[in-house]
Amino acid sequence: MAFVIDATLDIEAPAELVWSVITDFPRYGEWNPFLRDCKTTLKPGDPIDLQVMLFGAAPRPQREWMRSHTPGKEFSYNMKPAPLGALRSGRSHTVTPLGPDRCRYDSHFELAGWLQPLVRGLLGAKLEQGFAGMTAGIKSRAEALRK
């Protein structure tokens, strides 16, 4: 059974603005408490280099791989699966317009494989806290920029 963290928020800002927040990677450090930096082309197959805050004050580098990208709507990425099905993950961001000045943001993270229970035991609470902080940060940033 996979470890899944899902979050959905309605945001009082246009979908285009929310999309610009989640794809303005150089500014992540200004509002994102979980991913302090991110670099990617968004092109499927290319790397996405993340600086993840899991422990202490220093971010931890992590490289994953872009899986999909539909401009203005969604992007997703995953880690390179560990040998023998030990561990695999997937992460996605989706923005859906709900009107001219409102949208829905969906965040999905999934971790699976036979090492998943160990990783969940060690990092589960930190991952939940981190993704919640990022999701709240997206909402706060977009709504502040809208004003």
DODO-149814 format. One record per atom (N, C-alpha, C): residue in one letter; x, y, z. Coordinates in nm, 3 decimals, always signed. Layout:
code/xx/yy/zz
A/X/Y/Z
...
This chain:
code/xx/yy/zz
M/+0.085/-0.119/+0.000
M/+0.000/+0.000/+0.000
M/+0.089/+0.125/+0.000
A/+0.054/+0.222/-0.081
A/+0.133/+0.344/-0.097
A/+0.104/+0.444/+0.016
F/+0.200/+0.528/+0.040
F/+0.186/+0.642/+0.129
F/+0.149/+0.760/+0.040
V/+0.032/+0.819/+0.065
V/-0.022/+0.925/-0.020
V/-0.050/+1.049/+0.063
I/-0.011/+1.163/+0.008
I/-0.043/+1.293/+0.069
I/-0.111/+1.374/-0.040
D/-0.240/+1.401/-0.021
D/-0.318/+1.482/-0.114
D/-0.367/+1.607/-0.044
A/-0.369/+1.716/-0.119
A/-0.425/+1.842/-0.067
A/-0.494/+1.913/-0.182
T/-0.609/+1.971/-0.152
T/-0.683/+2.050/-0.249
T/-0.726/+2.179/-0.181
L/-0.699/+2.291/-0.249
L/-0.736/+2.422/-0.196
L/-0.800/+2.504/-0.306
D/-0.908/+2.574/-0.271
D/-0.961/+2.676/-0.361
D/-0.887/+2.805/-0.330
I/-0.844/+2.873/-0.435
I/-0.762/+2.993/-0.421
I/-0.833/+3.109/-0.488
E/-0.840/+3.218/-0.417
E/-0.906/+3.339/-0.468
E/-0.808/+3.419/-0.554
A/-0.774/+3.360/-0.667
A/-0.684/+3.422/-0.764
A/-0.705/+3.349/-0.897
P/-0.680/+3.418/-1.007
P/-0.695/+3.352/-1.138
P/-0.598/+3.234/-1.153
A/-0.642/+3.134/-1.227
A/-0.559/+3.015/-1.249
A/-0.423/+3.053/-1.308
E/-0.420/+3.151/-1.397
E/-0.294/+3.192/-1.460
E/-0.195/+3.245/-1.355
L/-0.246/+3.316/-1.256
L/-0.161/+3.370/-1.150
L/-0.106/+3.258/-1.062
V/-0.191/+3.164/-1.026
V/-0.147/+3.051/-0.944
V/-0.043/+2.970/-1.021
W/-0.067/+2.948/-1.149
W/+0.029/+2.876/-1.232
W/+0.164/+2.949/-1.232
S/+0.160/+3.080/-1.244
S/+0.286/+3.156/-1.245
S/+0.359/+3.143/-1.112
V/+0.286/+3.133/-1.001
V/+0.350/+3.115/-0.871
V/+0.419/+2.979/-0.863
I/+0.350/+2.873/-0.904
I/+0.411/+2.739/-0.887
I/+0.519/+2.711/-0.990
T/+0.528/+2.791/-1.097
T/+0.634/+2.770/-1.196
T/+0.741/+2.879/-1.192
D/+0.733/+2.972/-1.098
D/+0.837/+3.074/-1.081
D/+0.941/+3.018/-0.983
F/+1.014/+2.919/-1.031
F/+1.105/+2.843/-0.945
F/+1.212/+2.928/-0.875
P/+1.269/+3.029/-0.940
P/+1.371/+3.110/-0.870
P/+1.318/+3.182/-0.745
R/+1.186/+3.200/-0.734
R/+1.129/+3.271/-0.619
R/+1.078/+3.177/-0.508
Y/+1.097/+3.048/-0.524
Y/+1.049/+2.954/-0.422
Y/+1.099/+2.991/-0.282
G/+1.220/+3.034/-0.271
G/+1.277/+3.068/-0.140
G/+1.206/+3.182/-0.070
E/+1.127/+3.262/-0.145
E/+1.056/+3.375/-0.086
E/+0.928/+3.333/-0.014
W/+0.870/+3.220/-0.052
W/+0.739/+3.184/+0.004
W/+0.724/+3.036/+0.040
N/+0.815/+2.952/-0.007
N/+0.798/+2.808/+0.008
N/+0.885/+2.754/+0.122
P/+0.823/+2.712/+0.232
P/+0.902/+2.663/+0.345
P/+0.959/+2.523/+0.325
F/+0.913/+2.450/+0.223
F/+0.953/+2.311/+0.203
F/+1.058/+2.296/+0.092
L/+1.032/+2.357/-0.022
L/+1.128/+2.355/-0.132
L/+1.189/+2.494/-0.141
R/+1.311/+2.505/-0.099
R/+1.375/+2.637/-0.093
R/+1.426/+2.681/-0.230
D/+1.446/+2.586/-0.320
D/+1.490/+2.618/-0.455
D/+1.449/+2.504/-0.547
C/+1.432/+2.536/-0.674
C/+1.391/+2.437/-0.772
C/+1.442/+2.484/-0.908
K/+1.495/+2.391/-0.984
K/+1.540/+2.422/-1.119
K/+1.493/+2.311/-1.212
T/+1.427/+2.349/-1.320
T/+1.382/+2.252/-1.420
T/+1.341/+2.325/-1.547
T/+1.341/+2.252/-1.656
T/+1.290/+2.305/-1.783
T/+1.141/+2.276/-1.799
L/+1.087/+2.189/-1.715
L/+0.951/+2.136/-1.722
L/+0.932/+2.039/-1.838
K/+1.036/+2.012/-1.914
K/+1.026/+1.919/-2.027
K/+1.028/+1.775/-1.977
P/+0.926/+1.694/-2.013
P/+0.926/+1.555/-1.970
P/+1.058/+1.485/-2.007
G/+1.111/+1.412/-1.910
G/+1.238/+1.343/-1.926
G/+1.356/+1.420/-1.870
D/+1.343/+1.553/-1.856
D/+1.450/+1.634/-1.801
D/+1.450/+1.627/-1.649
P/+1.564/+1.660/-1.587
P/+1.568/+1.659/-1.440
P/+1.494/+1.777/-1.379
I/+1.454/+1.759/-1.255
I/+1.406/+1.867/-1.169
I/+1.492/+1.858/-1.043
D/+1.568/+1.963/-1.020
D/+1.659/+1.967/-0.905
D/+1.596/+2.049/-0.794
L/+1.579/+1.985/-0.680
L/+1.508/+2.043/-0.567
L/+1.601/+2.061/-0.448
Q/+1.576/+2.163/-0.368
Q/+1.643/+2.182/-0.240
Q/+1.534/+2.168/-0.134
V/+1.529/+2.051/-0.070
V/+1.420/+2.014/+0.019
V/+1.458/+2.036/+0.165
M/+1.367/+2.099/+0.239
M/+1.387/+2.119/+0.383
M/+1.321/+2.003/+0.458
L/+1.403/+1.911/+0.506
L/+1.351/+1.799/+0.585
L/+1.400/+1.804/+0.729
F/+1.528/+1.835/+0.746
F/+1.588/+1.837/+0.879
F/+1.673/+1.962/+0.893
G/+1.667/+2.024/+1.010
G/+1.755/+2.136/+1.039
G/+1.736/+2.256/+0.948
A/+1.841/+2.338/+0.942
A/+1.833/+2.464/+0.872
A/+1.886/+2.456/+0.729
A/+1.949/+2.346/+0.692
A/+2.008/+2.335/+0.558
A/+1.921/+2.249/+0.467
P/+1.893/+2.299/+0.347
P/+1.816/+2.217/+0.253
P/+1.900/+2.100/+0.200
R/+1.830/+1.994/+0.162
R/+1.894/+1.873/+0.110
R/+1.868/+1.867/-0.040
P/+1.973/+1.851/-0.124
P/+1.951/+1.842/-0.268
P/+1.884/+1.710/-0.306
Q/+1.796/+1.718/-0.403
Q/+1.728/+1.598/-0.451
Q/+1.700/+1.615/-0.600
R/+1.732/+1.516/-0.679
R/+1.705/+1.519/-0.822
R/+1.597/+1.417/-0.854
E/+1.496/+1.465/-0.924
E/+1.390/+1.378/-0.974
E/+1.376/+1.405/-1.123
W/+1.275/+1.347/-1.188
W/+1.264/+1.355/-1.334
W/+1.123/+1.395/-1.375
M/+1.116/+1.493/-1.464
M/+0.986/+1.540/-1.512
M/+0.914/+1.428/-1.586
R/+0.787/+1.408/-1.551
R/+0.704/+1.305/-1.612
R/+0.607/+1.365/-1.713
S/+0.543/+1.477/-1.674
S/+0.445/+1.539/-1.764
S/+0.442/+1.689/-1.741
H/+0.393/+1.760/-1.843
H/+0.376/+1.905/-1.832
H/+0.273/+1.949/-1.934
T/+0.164/+2.004/-1.885
T/+0.063/+2.067/-1.969
T/+0.061/+2.213/-1.927
P/+0.121/+2.302/-2.009
P/+0.135/+2.442/-1.968
P/+0.003/+2.503/-1.919
G/+0.013/+2.571/-1.806
G/-0.102/+2.637/-1.746
G/-0.194/+2.546/-1.667
K/-0.169/+2.414/-1.670
K/-0.261/+2.320/-1.606
K/-0.195/+2.227/-1.505
E/-0.086/+2.158/-1.545
E/-0.028/+2.058/-1.455
E/+0.116/+2.030/-1.491
F/+0.189/+1.983/-1.391
F/+0.318/+1.918/-1.415
F/+0.338/+1.814/-1.308
S/+0.414/+1.711/-1.343
S/+0.440/+1.603/-1.249
S/+0.583/+1.553/-1.269
Y/+0.634/+1.491/-1.163
Y/+0.768/+1.436/-1.168
Y/+0.777/+1.318/-1.073
N/+0.883/+1.242/-1.088
N/+0.902/+1.126/-1.001
N/+1.051/+1.101/-0.980
M/+1.079/+1.029/-0.872
M/+1.216/+0.987/-0.848
M/+1.248/+0.872/-0.943
K/+1.375/+0.849/-0.965
K/+1.417/+0.732/-1.039
K/+1.389/+0.612/-0.949
P/+1.311/+0.515/-0.995
P/+1.277/+0.403/-0.907
P/+1.402/+0.329/-0.857
A/+1.400/+0.293/-0.731
A/+1.509/+0.215/-0.673
A/+1.502/+0.072/-0.726
P/+1.615/+0.004/-0.733
P/+1.617/-0.133/-0.785
P/+1.524/-0.226/-0.707
L/+1.478/-0.327/-0.776
L/+1.396/-0.435/-0.720
L/+1.264/-0.385/-0.660
G/+1.216/-0.270/-0.709
G/+1.089/-0.217/-0.660
G/+1.094/-0.166/-0.517
A/+1.214/-0.135/-0.469
A/+1.229/-0.093/-0.330
A/+1.154/+0.037/-0.299
L/+1.161/+0.134/-0.391
L/+1.099/+0.264/-0.364
L/+1.075/+0.337/-0.495
R/+0.959/+0.399/-0.504
R/+0.926/+0.485/-0.618
R/+0.831/+0.593/-0.568
S/+0.838/+0.709/-0.632
S/+0.752/+0.819/-0.589
S/+0.700/+0.895/-0.708
G/+0.592/+0.969/-0.685
G/+0.536/+1.058/-0.786
G/+0.479/+1.181/-0.718
R/+0.493/+1.295/-0.786
R/+0.444/+1.422/-0.731
R/+0.379/+1.497/-0.845
S/+0.263/+1.558/-0.819
S/+0.197/+1.637/-0.923
S/+0.135/+1.763/-0.864
H/+0.125/+1.863/-0.951
H/+0.062/+1.991/-0.922
H/-0.039/+2.015/-1.034
T/-0.163/+2.047/-0.998
T/-0.267/+2.073/-1.098
T/-0.344/+2.199/-1.060
V/-0.368/+2.284/-1.158
V/-0.445/+2.407/-1.139
V/-0.567/+2.400/-1.230
T/-0.687/+2.420/-1.171
T/-0.812/+2.415/-1.246
T/-0.890/+2.545/-1.226
P/-0.919/+2.618/-1.334
P/-0.998/+2.740/-1.319
P/-1.138/+2.710/-1.265
L/-1.186/+2.796/-1.177
L/-1.324/+2.786/-1.124
L/-1.403/+2.911/-1.160
G/-1.344/+2.998/-1.237
G/-1.402/+3.126/-1.276
G/-1.288/+3.219/-1.310
P/-1.317/+3.343/-1.344
P/-1.209/+3.433/-1.385
P/-1.111/+3.470/-1.273
D/-1.156/+3.469/-1.148
D/-1.071/+3.511/-1.037
D/-1.058/+3.407/-0.928
R/-1.079/+3.279/-0.965
R/-1.078/+3.173/-0.865
R/-1.033/+3.044/-0.931
C/-0.960/+2.961/-0.856
C/-0.918/+2.833/-0.911
C/-0.900/+2.732/-0.798
R/-0.875/+2.611/-0.838
R/-0.847/+2.502/-0.744
R/-0.706/+2.452/-0.770
Y/-0.631/+2.435/-0.663
Y/-0.496/+2.377/-0.670
Y/-0.501/+2.239/-0.606
D/-0.453/+2.140/-0.678
D/-0.444/+2.003/-0.628
D/-0.298/+1.961/-0.622
S/-0.260/+1.910/-0.506
S/-0.126/+1.860/-0.482
S/-0.137/+1.711/-0.453
H/-0.051/+1.633/-0.517
H/-0.052/+1.487/-0.495
H/+0.091/+1.438/-0.481
F/+0.112/+1.356/-0.379
F/+0.241/+1.289/-0.358
F/+0.211/+1.144/-0.324
E/+0.290/+1.055/-0.384
E/+0.272/+0.912/-0.358
E/+0.407/+0.845/-0.350
L/+0.423/+0.764/-0.247
L/+0.546/+0.689/-0.226
L/+0.508/+0.542/-0.211
A/+0.572/+0.456/-0.288
A/+0.538/+0.313/-0.286
A/+0.666/+0.230/-0.295
G/+0.650/+0.101/-0.274
G/+0.761/+0.008/-0.277
G/+0.780/-0.056/-0.140
W/+0.858/-0.162/-0.136
W/+0.871/-0.236/-0.010
W/+0.949/-0.160/+0.097
L/+1.024/-0.055/+0.060
L/+1.090/+0.029/+0.161
L/+1.001/+0.144/+0.210
Q/+0.887/+0.160/+0.146
Q/+0.797/+0.271/+0.182
Q/+0.764/+0.277/+0.330
P/+0.732/+0.166/+0.398
P/+0.700/+0.177/+0.542
P/+0.815/+0.234/+0.625
L/+0.938/+0.199/+0.589
L/+1.054/+0.252/+0.662
L/+1.069/+0.402/+0.637
V/+1.061/+0.442/+0.510
V/+1.074/+0.584/+0.477
V/+0.960/+0.664/+0.540
R/+0.840/+0.608/+0.535
R/+0.726/+0.676/+0.597
R/+0.749/+0.692/+0.747
G/+0.800/+0.589/+0.812
G/+0.826/+0.597/+0.955
G/+0.930/+0.703/+0.988
L/+1.032/+0.714/+0.905
L/+1.139/+0.811/+0.929
L/+1.102/+0.953/+0.887
L/+1.032/+0.967/+0.774
L/+1.009/+1.099/+0.714
L/+0.864/+1.139/+0.696
G/+0.771/+1.049/+0.726
G/+0.630/+1.075/+0.697
G/+0.577/+1.205/+0.754
A/+0.602/+1.230/+0.881
A/+0.551/+1.354/+0.944
A/+0.615/+1.477/+0.882
K/+0.744/+1.471/+0.851
K/+0.814/+1.584/+0.788
K/+0.760/+1.609/+0.648
L/+0.735/+1.502/+0.574
L/+0.679/+1.517/+0.439
L/+0.539/+1.578/+0.445
E/+0.455/+1.530/+0.536
E/+0.321/+1.586/+0.550
E/+0.327/+1.734/+0.586
Q/+0.412/+1.769/+0.680
Q/+0.429/+1.908/+0.722
Q/+0.482/+1.992/+0.606
G/+0.579/+1.940/+0.534
G/+0.638/+2.013/+0.422
G/+0.540/+2.039/+0.310
F/+0.467/+1.938/+0.268
F/+0.369/+1.957/+0.160
F/+0.257/+2.050/+0.204
A/+0.215/+2.041/+0.329
A/+0.111/+2.132/+0.379
A/+0.161/+2.276/+0.378
G/+0.286/+2.297/+0.417
G/+0.343/+2.431/+0.415
G/+0.355/+2.487/+0.274
M/+0.394/+2.402/+0.181
M/+0.405/+2.446/+0.042
M/+0.268/+2.482/-0.015
T/+0.169/+2.398/+0.010
T/+0.035/+2.424/-0.040
T/-0.021/+2.554/+0.017
A/-0.006/+2.574/+0.146
A/-0.051/+2.699/+0.209
A/+0.026/+2.818/+0.152
G/+0.155/+2.799/+0.126
G/+0.237/+2.905/+0.070
G/+0.192/+2.946/-0.070
I/+0.153/+2.848/-0.151
I/+0.102/+2.879/-0.285
I/-0.022/+2.966/-0.275
K/-0.114/+2.928/-0.188
K/-0.238/+3.004/-0.170
K/-0.207/+3.146/-0.121
S/-0.125/+3.157/-0.018
S/-0.091/+3.291/+0.038
S/-0.023/+3.377/-0.065
R/+0.073/+3.321/-0.136
R/+0.148/+3.398/-0.236
R/+0.057/+3.447/-0.348
A/-0.024/+3.358/-0.403
A/-0.112/+3.395/-0.514
A/-0.214/+3.500/-0.472
E/-0.275/+3.481/-0.354
E/-0.375/+3.576/-0.310
E/-0.313/+3.712/-0.276
A/-0.190/+3.714/-0.226
A/-0.122/+3.840/-0.199
A/-0.087/+3.912/-0.329
L/-0.043/+3.838/-0.430
L/-0.008/+3.899/-0.559
L/-0.132/+3.951/-0.633
R/-0.246/+3.891/-0.605
R/-0.371/+3.931/-0.671
R/-0.413/+4.071/-0.628
K/-0.382/+4.109/-0.505
K/-0.428/+4.237/-0.450
K/-0.360/+4.355/-0.512
